[in-house]
Amino acid sequence: MTTDVTTQWSGKLYSGGWVAGSGPRLEVRSPATGDRLAEVASATAADLDAAVAQARTAQRDWAALPYDKRAAVLLKAAQLLQENPDRLARWLVAEAGSGQGKAAFEVGLVTTELQESAALASHPYGEMLRSVKPRLSVARRVPVGVVGVISPFNFPGILSMRSVAPALALGNAVVLKPDPRTTIAGGFALADLLEEAGLPAGVLHVLPGGAELGAAVVAHPGIPCLSFTGSTTAGRKIGEAAGPLLKKVHLELGGNNALLVLPDADIEAAASVGAWGSFLHQGQICMTTGRHFVHSSVADEYVAALADKAKNLPVGDPADPTNALGPIIDTHQRDRIHAIVTGAVDQGATLAAGGEYTNLFYRPTVLSHVRPDSPAYTEEIFGPVAPVVAYDTVEEAIELINGSDYGLSVSILTSNPYAAYELADRIDSGAIHINDATVDDEATAPFGGSKASGVGGRFGGPHAGLETFTETQWITMQQDIERYPF
């Protein structure tokens, strides 16, 4: 970066450049140490009005550019991030509590998203249609205008960029409201990157703020398209508010994802997949493995192997690269996790590992004999907790998997992957990974859930951006003016 970023955006927000916000200052603090990292401005309704007005003007010029000019900005941003990954990674570690391996992985995802979105700009954006009249009939995709993006704290870089980058590539302007706990990793660091890559002023706005500002983004008449990633509870409220306004809404919501261990699976390998799926980034991922269904013949062996991995995972300040796991994002979430764990034990579950914490560092936890009415089974915990449930038949396991309100990601582990592939037809889930973890994402693949896990399209893949961030326009043209009997 060409300047010291903490000085550049101290007390500011990003709206046509780094400018003073009219709201109170927000402190940026490390969940691992409690240290004050920076201070930013919060945005008010007046700041939002000004940003949308500027975005609507800037969007017209941005959309009018040849596609290769838009692509060049995104490719330049990817190049800058590849040359200096620490410009984002250090904030993911310090501000989001990411382990260094997770931070490096997320930077790679952001880079790939920029590259794939740059390619999206050159994809075909329409089709020739047949007509009964002697005319040219075309359906083409056009930008929606201004896209409102509301992103969460857990993977703040990629969960912002996977909306921002394709929206920009297709000629839209963006108003981004990151989670106030990760304003920099989920917003300012990305704005700084794109600004240096040559993004014109006014095309992207980053407005820090809480739920009140988020509600204002949803309701704003100048924002016709919304892309939200977060909890199902919040998503329902956004859907209720946006529905009467007839807005185009994409909701990427929570999950209570299932890992199905068939009796022929390699148990040691399965436990490794299960540990990764439940404990990565302290379980604060929508794709986290929330329920482990293990055949009763191998359930005890699996619990022992998973508990052994949990007991040996180092937990602490992610600034130390030897720590695999970092902190829970805040005390409210930590206390919720602990209440779910202790409640499950009170209901008869066996605590095979974990169930303890120091400050915000929660130990990886394994629960067995979890009751199906326990919150540890029914809810998205969003913490490093692995509830294990034994089953006797595959039919029973499929019924348990589909019995959840969520349908985001499912993993099946077996020595017979083709038999598992046949099971996929019977599972209600946006993604099914055979012999891999529930936590998986690529910019080239369509990502999204069914049921309470999301609605409104997919992220990734060659068509998702077009479906989410453009509208279809029908155009006809003929040589002569049509004659009518009137």
N, C-alpha and C positions, 0 to 999 in steps of 0.2 A: 504494500500500500504506500501511496506517496506521502501520506501525512499520518500523524499519530491519531488513530481513529477515536480513542477515548476523548481526546481534545476536540476532534472534529464534530462529534455528535453529543458532547456533554450538554445536557439541558435542552436538547433539540429533538425535533422529529424530522422525517424526510418527506418533503412535499414541495416539489420543484427545486430541490436542493435541501441542504441542512438549514432548517429555519427554527425559530423559537416557537414553541407551542403555547397555547393560551391556558392549558390545564396545569395542575400541580406537578411537581417533579416526582419521578418514580425512581426509587433506588434499585439497582441491580445487585443482587447478593448471591454469593456462592452457597448452594445447599450443603456442600461438604464442610466448609469452614466457617460460614457465616460472614465472611469478609465482604466488605462493600467493594464491588468491582467497577461500578460506573453509576452515572445518574443521567436519566433521560427525561424528556418532557412527555406529558400525557396529552392526548388530543381531546378537544371538546367538539360539540355539535357544530360550532362555527368553523373549526378546523376541518371537519369532515365536509361541510358544504363547500369550502374553498377548494379542497382537494378534488372533489368530484367535478366541480366546474372546470378546474384546470385540466383534469384528466379527460373530460369530454372534448375539450378543444385539442389537446395534444394527441388524442387517439386518432383523429381524422388524418392528421399529417403522418402519423406512424403507420396507419393502415394503407395509406397511399404510396408508401415506399415500395420499390420492387422487393419481392420476397427475399432475395439474396442479401439485401441490406439488413433486414431483420435477423436473418440467420447468422450474419456475420457478427452481430452483437453478442448473440448467445454463444457462438463458438469462441469468441474472444474471452468471454467470461469463463468458459470452461478451461481455456488455456491458462488464464491467470490463476485459477484455482489449482490447476495441476502444478503450476510453477511454485505456488506458495500455499499448500493445503492448510498450513497453520493459521492462516487468516480467518478460517472458519473453525478448524478443529479446536483451537485453544478456547474458544467461547463455548463450544459444545461440552468440553471438559469442565470448565470453570462455572459456567452459568446453568447448564442442563444436568450436570452431574454424570456425564457420560464417561465410561471407561475409555481408555485411549484406543483400544481396539475398536470399540463401537464408534467412537468419533471418527477414526480413519475410515471405517466402513461407510459411515454416513456421508463424509466428504466425497467418497467415490460415487455414492448414489446421486448426490447433487451434481457432480461433474457429468455423469452419464445422462441425467435428466436434461441438462443444458444441451448436450450434444444431440440427443434424440429429438428434442423439441426444435432444434435448429433444422433438422431434417424434415420435421413436420411442416415447416414453412413451404417446402417445395413439393409436397404431396399434391396429387390431383385434388381439386376442391369442387368438382362438379361433374355432371354427366349430361350427355345428349339424350333427349327424350323423344320418343316417337309421337307424332301428332297426326290427327285426321285432316288437318289443314296444311296447305303448302307454306310452311313456315319453319323457322328455327325455334326449337323449344329446348330450353336449358334449365336445369336445376343446379344452383351453385350455393356454396356455403359462404356466408358473410359474417364478419365479426359481430358479436353481440353489442360491443361498445365498451362499457366499463364493467369489469369483473370485480366483485367484492370477495376477498379471500380471508377467512378466519381460520387460523392454524393453532395447533396445540403445542404443549411444552416438551413432549417426550422425544420426538425426532424432529426438532423444530426446523432444521435446515431443509431436509428433504420434504417434509410435509407442508412447508410453504412453497418450495421451489417446484414441486410437481403440479401445482396449480399455476404459479406465476409464470413459469417458462413456457408451457404450451399456450397459455392465454396470450402472452406477448408475441410468440411466434406467429399466431394467427391474426395479429393486427389489433388486439385489444389493449386498452389501458387497464391498470390494476390498482385497486386500493386494498392494501394488505394490513390486517390487524392481527399481529402475532399475540400469543399468550403473554400477559404482562410479566410472567416469571422468566421468559426467554425472549425478551424483546430484541436482543442483539443477535443471538444465534438464529432466531427465527425471522428476523427482519432487517435490522440495520446492517449486519455483516453482508447480507445478500444485496441490499441496496447499494452499499459501497462497492461491491464487486461489479454489479451491472452498470453503475455510473462510470467506473473506470473503463469498462468495456465499450462505452460509447452510447449507452441508452439515453435518448433525448430527455431533457427535463420535462417533468409533468406526466410521463407515461406510467411511472410507478410511484406510488405513495405508500409510505409505511407510517401508520398511525398507532402509537402505543395506547393502551387503555384496557379497561375491564369490561364487565358484562354490559354496562350501560352503553358504552361505545359500540360494542358488538350489536346490540339491539338497534342502534341508530344506523349502522351499516346495513342491516337486514331491511330496515324500513325505508331507506333513502330512495326516493323516486328516480334518482339519476343512476342507480345501480341496478340494471335489469337482470343480472346473473350473479348467483352466489355459489361459492365453493367452500364448504365447511368440513373440517375434520375434527372430530372430538367425540364426546360421550353421546350415547343414545338419548339420554335424558335431555341434554342441551339440543341435540338434533331435532327431537320432537318439537321443542319450543320454537326453533327456527322454522320448521315446516309449518307449524300452526300460524306463525306470524307472516310468513311469506306467501302462503297459499292464497289468501284473499287478495294479495297484491299481484297475483298472476305472474310471479317471477320464475325464471329458470333457475332451479335449485339442484345442486349436487351435494348430497349428504354422505360422507364417509364416516361411519360410526363405530361402535364398539364390537367386541367379540368375546365369546367364551369358548375358545377353540379346543377341539378334541384331538388327542393323540390316541390312535387305536393300535395297540400292540397285539398282533395275532400270535397264537401259541407257537408258531414255527420261527419266530423272530430271534435273532441273536440278541440276548438280553443285555449284555454289556454294551453293545452298540446302541440298542434301544434306549438305555439309560443315558447315554451321552446325548442322543437327540432330545430326550425329554428334559435333561438339565439345560441344554441350550435354549430350548423352546420356552421353558418356564422362568429361567433366571437371567437371561440376557437383559442388560439395562434394567436390572432390578425388577423385571416383569412388567415394566411400564411401556408396553407395546400393545397395540390393538390385536396383533397376531399372536400374542403370547399363548402358550399352551396352558389352558385353564382347567382342563379335565384330562386325566390319563386313564384310559380304559384298557385294562390289562387282563388277559385271559387268566382265569382262576388257577390254572395249573402252573403258571409262572409268576403270579402276582407277588408272592413273598420275595422271590429272587429279585424281581424288578425293584421293589420298594427298597430292599437292602442296597442294591447297586446305586439307585438314585440318591438315597440318603448318604451314602459314602461320598458321592460327588459333591453333594450340598455341604457336607461337613468340611471339605477340603478346599472350597472356593474362598480365596482371600477377598475380604470386604473392607473398604476404607477409602480414603481420599483418592479420587481418580487421577490426581496429579502425579501420584506414584504409579508407574506403569506395572508394578507387580500386583496391584489390586485389580481383580477381574470385575468386581462390582463396586459401584459407587453408592451415593445416598438416594433415598426416596426424596421426591421433589420438595415436600414440606411436611410439617408436623400433622396437619389435618389428614393427609393421605396416609402417613405412617400409622396414625392412630386408628384409621379405618381398617387398614390391613390387619393390625394386631387384634382388633375387635373381632374380625372375621375368623382369624386363626383360633383365638381363645374360645370363641363361641362354638366352633366346630369340635374342639376338644371337649367342651362341656357337654356336647350332644353325643359324645361317644367315639369321636375320631381318635386315631392313634397318632401322636406326634413322633415321627421317625427322625426328624432333624429340624433344627432351627427353632422358630417361634420366639426368638429373642432379638433385641436391638440395643444399640448404643447411639444416642443422639438420633440422627436420621439414617443410620446404617442398620438395615434390617437383614438378619441372617437368612440365607436361602432355606426354605422351609418345605418339608415333605409331610403330607398328611395321608394316612391310609384309613380304610373303613369309614369313609365320609358318607354321611347320609344324603340321599337325593333331595331332601328338603332343606339342607343346610345352605346358607349363603355362600359358603366355600365352594359349593357345587353349582348353585344357580346363578351367581352373580359374576360380573367381570371384576376381579379383585384388583388388578393393576398393581401388583406387587410380586415379589419373588416367592410365590407359593405354588406348590405342585400337589393338588388333590388327586389321589389314586383311588380308582374304583375297579373292583374285580367284576368280570362278567363270565358267563358260562357258554353262551352260544353267540355266533356272529349276528344272528337275527336280533338277539337282545341288545348287542352293542350298537347296531345300526339304529334301533329304536331309541336308545339312550342319546346317541349323537344328535339325531333329528329332533329330540324332545326339547332342545334348547330354543329360546326365542331368537338366538343369534345364528348367523350363517356366513361366517367370514372365511375361516381357513380350517382344514382338517388334514391330519397326517396319518398315514397308514404304514406300519412297519411290518415287514414279512420277508420270508425267503422266496415267496412266489408272487412277484410283482404283477404278473398278468391276471392272477386271480383277484388281486387288490384292485386292478383297473376295472374289472367287472363290477366290483362293489360301488364304484364311483357313481354309477347310474342311480343308486339308491340313497345317495347322500345329498342333503340340501346344503350346499356350501358354495361360496363364490370361488374358492380355490381348494384343490385337493392335491396334496403332495405325497407321492408314494416313495417310501424309504428316504424321506427328508423331513425337516422340521416344519412346523406350522408357520414359523417366522421366515418369510421369503418374499422378496420383491425385486423386480427388474423393470427398468423403464420401457423395455420392449414388450412387456406382457400386460394384458388387461387385468387391473387390480380393483377389487371391490367386493362387497358382500350382498347377501340376500337377507330377507326378513328384517330383524331389528339391527342388522349390521350396515345398512345403507340403502340408498335409493338415488336414482338420477344419473346413472351412467357408470363409467369406469375411468380409472387413471391408467395411462400407459398404453402401449400398442399403437398401431398406425391409425386407428379410427377413433380412439377415445377422445382425443383433444378436439377433433372436429365435431363430435357429437355433443361435447360438453360446452365448448366455448365459441360455437358459431350457431347461426340460425340458417335454415334453408330458404332460399329465395328462388322463385320461378320466374323466368324471363322468356317471353316469346318475341319474335321479330319476323315480319314478312314484308315483301317488296312493296305491295300496294295497300292502301287503306281498305279495310274490309267493308263490304257493302251489306247493309242490313235493311229489312223491309220497313223500318220506321222512318 
